[in-house]
Amino acid sequence: MRNAFIDELVLLARKNKNIVLVVGDLGYKVVEPFADEFPDRFINAGVAEQNMTGLAAGMASEGFHVFTYSIANFPTYRCAEQIRNDIDYHNLPVTIVTVGGGLSYGNLGYSHHAIQDYALIRSMPNMLIAAPGDPMETRACLRYLVENPQPSYMRLGKAGEPNFHKEVPKVQPGIWLNVSEFGLSDKCILSTGATLGLAYEWAQYLDFKDYKICSMPLWGMKYKNLQENMFKRYKSVMILEDHLLDGGFGSWITESVYRKINKDFTLNCKALSSEVCGMVGSQEFLNKIGGIQPK
């Protein structure tokens, strides 16, 4: 996903001179195509994420669309005050891009685990969350964000994610994308972010073989009102996410459609157990402990 991100950002920056990329002294062997082609629009802010976020807000207030880039927790929890006060409340076009969502950097320790980031960001009223499920959705989300500049959070996987779309899809906030070509029309596995690959694994199991797979790459506080309409076509929905259940995507969905839940409708959520908090291990190992890796 990160390679698709930088490739698409370069293409968009050729047409939009207001696009700026600011990194926190990382992203090497990824960000060079942008830095080499647009040296006057590339800034290395150093290992100073709060300063990086304040800098981005200042540049955005002068008309730039600023993309900050760092690993998982560093530009989110470390910068919560700057995100809320400087970016969100001022409704500025800053896109906070993180790589390594969920437990992608499992072996590097819990300082690198992003399993509470949705809870933080979705509490910001103006923030749009962009959580693409594959490289094609990454390109689609970037195109939408550049066409509709606003406070936003882009959560990418680590690297090597396969494509599940044959071409770049059209994405809209709060709207589900039908990804799979199999499954019944009234049963669905709904994922956001890099768990799209896990959704395909779950769909191989007996209990979910007749479920089709959908993705929601764009969502946030403003788009809860669209979810009841999305649910009208289904009798059973299973939510899948690589985030803690509390405050995550499944919680957001449940809050959006609680009035629809009845005896004729089934809503289930597979999210990470808090047991993984403070643990270190590979992503697959931690996903198994957390309960979202099919056994």
C-alpha positions as CSV (number, residue, x, y, z in Angstrom):
1,M,0.0,0.0,0.0
2,R,2.8,2.5,0.9
3,N,4.3,2.1,-2.6
4,A,0.9,2.7,-4.2
5,F,0.5,5.7,-1.9
6,I,3.7,7.4,-2.9
7,D,3.3,6.6,-6.6
8,E,-0.2,8.1,-6.7
9,L,0.8,11.1,-4.6
10,V,3.6,11.9,-7.2
11,L,1.0,11.7,-10.0
12,L,-1.4,14.0,-8.1
13,A,1.4,16.4,-7.2
14,R,2.3,16.9,-10.8
15,K,-1.2,18.4,-11.3
16,N,-1.6,20.1,-7.9
17,K,1.2,22.4,-6.9
18,N,-0.3,22.8,-3.4
19,I,0.5,19.2,-2.4
20,V,3.3,19.0,0.2
21,L,4.8,15.9,1.9
22,V,6.3,16.1,5.5
23,V,8.0,13.1,7.1
24,G,9.2,12.4,10.6
25,D,12.7,11.2,9.6
26,L,11.5,7.9,8.1
27,G,10.0,6.4,4.9
28,Y,13.4,5.9,3.3
29,K,13.2,3.7,0.1
30,V,9.6,4.8,-0.1
31,V,9.3,8.6,-0.2
32,E,12.3,9.2,-2.5
33,P,10.3,9.5,-5.7
34,F,8.4,12.4,-4.3
35,A,11.4,14.0,-2.6
36,D,13.5,13.8,-5.8
37,E,10.8,15.2,-8.1
38,F,9.5,17.9,-5.7
39,P,12.4,18.9,-3.4
40,D,10.8,22.2,-2.6
41,R,7.6,20.5,-1.5
42,F,9.3,17.8,0.7
43,I,10.2,18.4,4.3
44,N,11.9,16.1,6.8
45,A,10.7,17.5,10.1
46,G,12.9,15.0,12.1
47,V,11.9,12.9,15.0
48,A,9.5,15.6,16.2
49,E,6.0,14.5,15.4
50,Q,4.2,17.2,17.3
51,N,6.3,19.9,15.6
52,M,5.6,18.2,12.3
53,T,1.9,18.3,12.9
54,G,1.9,22.0,13.9
55,L,4.0,22.8,10.8
56,A,1.6,21.0,8.6
57,A,-1.4,22.9,10.1
58,G,0.5,26.2,9.5
59,M,1.2,25.4,5.9
60,A,-2.4,24.2,5.4
61,S,-3.7,27.5,6.7
62,E,-1.7,29.2,3.9
63,G,-3.4,27.1,1.2
64,F,-1.3,23.9,1.0
65,H,-2.7,20.4,1.2
66,V,-0.1,18.8,3.5
67,F,0.5,15.0,3.9
68,T,2.4,14.0,7.0
69,Y,3.9,10.5,7.0
70,S,5.1,8.3,9.8
71,I,4.7,4.9,11.5
72,A,1.4,4.0,13.2
73,N,1.2,5.6,16.7
74,F,3.8,8.3,16.3
75,P,1.8,11.0,14.4
76,T,-1.5,10.1,16.1
77,Y,-1.3,9.5,19.9
78,R,1.9,11.5,20.2
79,C,0.2,14.4,18.5
80,A,-3.4,14.2,19.8
81,E,-3.5,17.8,21.0
82,Q,-2.1,19.2,17.7
83,I,-4.5,17.1,15.7
84,R,-7.6,18.2,17.7
85,N,-6.7,21.9,18.2
86,D,-4.7,22.8,15.1
87,I,-6.1,20.5,12.4
88,D,-9.6,19.3,13.2
89,Y,-11.1,22.3,14.9
90,H,-9.7,24.6,12.3
91,N,-10.9,22.3,9.5
92,L,-7.6,22.4,7.7
93,P,-6.5,20.2,4.7
94,V,-4.0,18.0,6.5
95,T,-3.9,14.3,5.8
96,I,-2.1,12.3,8.5
97,V,-0.7,9.2,6.8
98,T,0.4,6.3,8.9
99,V,2.0,3.0,7.8
100,G,1.8,-0.2,9.8
101,G,-1.9,-0.1,10.9
102,G,-3.0,-2.7,13.4
103,L,-0.3,-5.1,14.4
104,S,1.7,-4.8,11.1
105,Y,4.9,-4.0,13.1
106,G,4.2,-6.7,15.7
107,N,7.8,-7.7,16.3
108,L,8.9,-4.1,16.9
109,G,6.9,-3.9,20.1
110,Y,3.7,-2.3,21.3
111,S,5.2,1.2,20.9
112,H,4.6,0.5,17.1
113,H,1.1,-1.1,17.4
114,A,-1.8,0.9,16.1
115,I,-4.8,-0.7,17.7
116,Q,-6.4,2.3,19.4
117,D,-5.9,4.9,16.6
118,Y,-9.5,4.6,15.3
119,A,-10.8,5.4,18.7
120,L,-8.8,8.6,18.9
121,I,-9.4,9.9,15.3
122,R,-13.1,9.0,15.0
123,S,-13.8,11.2,18.0
124,M,-12.7,14.3,16.0
125,P,-15.9,15.8,14.4
126,N,-14.2,16.9,11.1
127,M,-11.9,14.0,10.6
128,L,-12.4,11.7,7.6
129,I,-10.8,8.3,8.1
130,A,-9.3,6.7,4.9
131,A,-8.6,3.0,5.6
132,P,-8.0,1.3,2.2
133,G,-8.0,-2.4,2.0
134,D,-5.6,-2.8,-0.9
135,P,-3.3,-0.7,-3.2
136,M,-6.2,0.1,-5.6
137,E,-8.3,1.4,-2.7
138,T,-5.2,3.4,-1.6
139,R,-5.2,5.2,-4.9
140,A,-8.9,5.7,-4.8
141,C,-8.8,7.3,-1.3
142,L,-5.9,9.6,-2.3
143,R,-7.8,10.8,-5.3
144,Y,-10.9,11.5,-3.2
145,L,-8.9,13.4,-0.6
146,V,-7.1,15.6,-3.1
147,E,-10.4,16.4,-4.8
148,N,-12.0,17.1,-1.4
149,P,-9.2,18.5,0.9
150,Q,-10.2,18.3,4.6
151,P,-8.8,17.0,7.9
152,S,-8.2,13.3,7.3
153,Y,-6.4,10.3,8.6
154,M,-5.0,7.7,6.1
155,R,-4.2,4.3,7.7
156,L,-2.1,2.0,5.5
157,G,-0.8,-1.5,6.0
158,K,2.9,-2.2,6.1
159,A,3.7,-3.6,2.6
160,G,3.0,-6.4,0.2
161,E,-0.8,-6.3,0.4
162,P,-2.4,-7.9,-2.7
163,N,-4.9,-6.2,-5.0
164,F,-8.5,-7.4,-4.6
165,H,-9.9,-4.9,-7.1
166,K,-9.1,-5.2,-10.8
167,E,-9.1,-1.4,-11.2
168,V,-9.2,1.7,-9.0
169,P,-12.8,1.8,-7.6
170,K,-14.9,4.9,-7.0
171,V,-15.1,5.6,-3.3
172,Q,-17.4,7.8,-1.2
173,P,-17.5,8.4,2.5
174,G,-19.8,6.0,4.4
175,I,-20.5,3.9,1.3
176,W,-19.7,0.2,1.2
177,L,-17.7,-1.3,-1.7
178,N,-18.7,-4.7,-3.0
179,V,-15.3,-6.5,-3.4
180,S,-16.0,-10.2,-3.8
181,E,-17.9,-11.8,-6.7
182,F,-19.2,-14.6,-4.5
183,G,-21.6,-14.9,-1.6
184,L,-25.3,-14.4,-1.0
185,S,-26.8,-11.0,-1.4
186,D,-28.1,-10.8,2.2
187,K,-25.0,-11.8,4.1
188,C,-21.8,-9.8,4.3
189,I,-18.3,-9.6,5.8
190,L,-17.6,-5.8,6.2
191,S,-14.0,-4.7,6.7
192,T,-12.1,-1.5,6.8
193,G,-8.4,-1.2,6.1
194,A,-5.9,-4.0,5.6
195,T,-8.1,-6.6,7.2
196,L,-9.7,-7.0,3.7
197,G,-7.2,-9.9,3.1
198,L,-8.3,-11.5,6.4
199,A,-11.9,-11.2,5.2
200,Y,-11.1,-13.4,2.3
201,E,-9.6,-16.0,4.7
202,W,-12.7,-15.9,6.9
203,A,-14.9,-16.4,3.8
204,Q,-13.2,-19.8,3.2
205,Y,-14.6,-21.2,6.5
206,L,-17.9,-23.0,6.7
207,D,-19.8,-20.5,8.7
208,F,-19.0,-17.7,6.3
209,K,-18.8,-19.4,2.9
210,D,-22.0,-17.8,1.8
211,Y,-21.0,-14.3,2.9
212,K,-20.0,-11.7,0.3
213,I,-17.1,-9.3,1.1
214,C,-17.5,-5.5,1.3
215,S,-15.0,-2.8,2.3
216,M,-15.6,0.7,3.7
217,P,-12.4,2.7,3.0
218,L,-13.8,6.1,3.9
219,W,-15.8,6.8,7.1
220,G,-16.0,9.1,10.1
221,M,-18.3,10.9,12.5
222,K,-20.2,12.8,9.8
223,Y,-21.3,9.6,8.0
224,K,-23.0,7.5,10.6
225,N,-26.4,8.6,9.2
226,L,-25.7,6.7,6.0
227,Q,-25.2,3.3,7.6
228,E,-28.9,2.3,8.3
229,N,-29.5,2.5,4.5
230,M,-26.4,0.4,3.9
231,F,-27.7,-2.3,6.2
232,K,-31.2,-2.5,4.7
233,R,-30.1,-5.1,2.1
234,Y,-28.6,-7.5,4.7
235,K,-29.9,-10.0,7.3
236,S,-26.4,-10.8,8.7
237,V,-23.2,-8.7,8.8
238,M,-19.9,-9.6,10.3
239,I,-17.5,-6.7,11.0
240,L,-13.8,-7.4,10.8
241,E,-11.1,-5.0,12.0
242,D,-7.5,-5.0,13.4
243,H,-8.3,-2.6,16.2
244,L,-9.6,-3.1,19.7
245,L,-13.4,-3.5,19.9
246,D,-13.8,-0.6,22.2
247,G,-13.9,2.6,20.2
248,G,-13.2,0.9,16.9
249,F,-14.9,0.4,13.5
250,G,-17.3,-2.2,14.8
251,S,-18.3,0.2,17.7
252,W,-18.8,3.0,15.1
253,I,-21.1,0.7,13.0
254,T,-23.0,-0.5,16.1
255,E,-23.6,3.1,17.2
256,S,-24.8,3.9,13.7
257,V,-27.4,1.1,13.3
258,Y,-28.5,0.2,16.9
259,R,-32.1,0.9,16.0
260,K,-32.0,-1.7,13.2
261,I,-30.7,-4.6,15.4
262,N,-33.6,-7.0,16.0
263,K,-34.3,-10.7,16.1
264,D,-34.3,-10.9,12.3
265,F,-30.9,-9.2,11.9
266,T,-27.5,-10.5,13.1
267,L,-24.6,-8.2,13.7
268,N,-21.3,-9.7,14.8
269,C,-17.9,-8.0,15.2
270,K,-14.5,-9.7,15.2
271,A,-12.0,-7.2,16.6
272,L,-8.8,-7.5,18.6
273,S,-9.0,-8.7,22.2
274,S,-7.3,-6.4,24.7
275,E,-5.1,-9.4,25.5
276,V,-2.7,-8.3,22.8
277,C,-2.0,-5.0,24.6
278,G,1.6,-4.9,25.7
279,M,2.5,-8.1,23.8
280,V,5.2,-8.5,21.2
281,G,5.3,-11.0,18.3
282,S,4.6,-11.4,14.6
283,Q,1.5,-9.9,13.2
284,E,0.0,-13.4,12.5
285,F,0.8,-14.6,16.0
286,L,-0.7,-11.5,17.6
287,N,-3.8,-11.6,15.3
288,K,-4.4,-15.2,16.5
289,I,-4.1,-14.2,20.1
290,G,-6.4,-11.2,19.4
291,G,-9.0,-13.5,17.8
292,I,-9.1,-12.1,14.2
293,Q,-6.9,-14.6,12.5
294,P,-8.9,-17.7,11.3
295,K,-7.6,-20.8,13.1
